[in-house]
Amino acid sequence: MKTLYIIRHAKSSWSFDLPDHDRPLGRRGRRDVLIVAKHLSENELTPDLIISSTASRALNTALYIADEWGYPEEQIRLDETLFHATSAHILEVLSNIREADSVAILGHNPGFTDLVNHFADDYVDNLPTCGVYALELDIDDWKDLKSAEATKKFLVIPKRLHQ
């Protein structure tokens, strides 16, 4: 059995004239990631592995969440190919994991929403910024991920945690 946390980066800022890859978190993103990170640390065990896109907004989301989970930042695996990756590519990245039972992966839409819908019984129109969709997978090895049967653990949406 494996656990997968699919985490879309927090809301980015458009205040700076930067390439898309370099856009930082915006005010709302910084607020949301703190709330989501706290929720995860209070309700979920720290994953064995965190993988993040190298885009600034994804990496910073990963750092906030890792801090709250007590996961060492130097152990976050950076993968530049996750920047706007398709769900097929994300599945390929995850299928190559060998050493972890639980993984948190951070990146971007539309690939992350498509990945959720690859496994979900309930269609998700859009995994919102800083949304977390957690799955339990009936596999012993990540190489079998593409054909895994999945059970939804939860869906966290920042807006619902603010209430």
Secondary structure, 3 states (H helix, E strand, C coil): CEEEEEEECCCECCCCCCCHHHCCECHHHHHHHHHHHHHHHHHCCCCCEEEEECCHHHHHHHHHHHHHHCCCHHHCEEEHHHCCCCHHHHHHHHHCCCCCCEEEEEECCCHHHHHHHHHCCCCCCCCCCCCEEEEEECCCCHHHHHHCCEEEEEEECHHHHCC
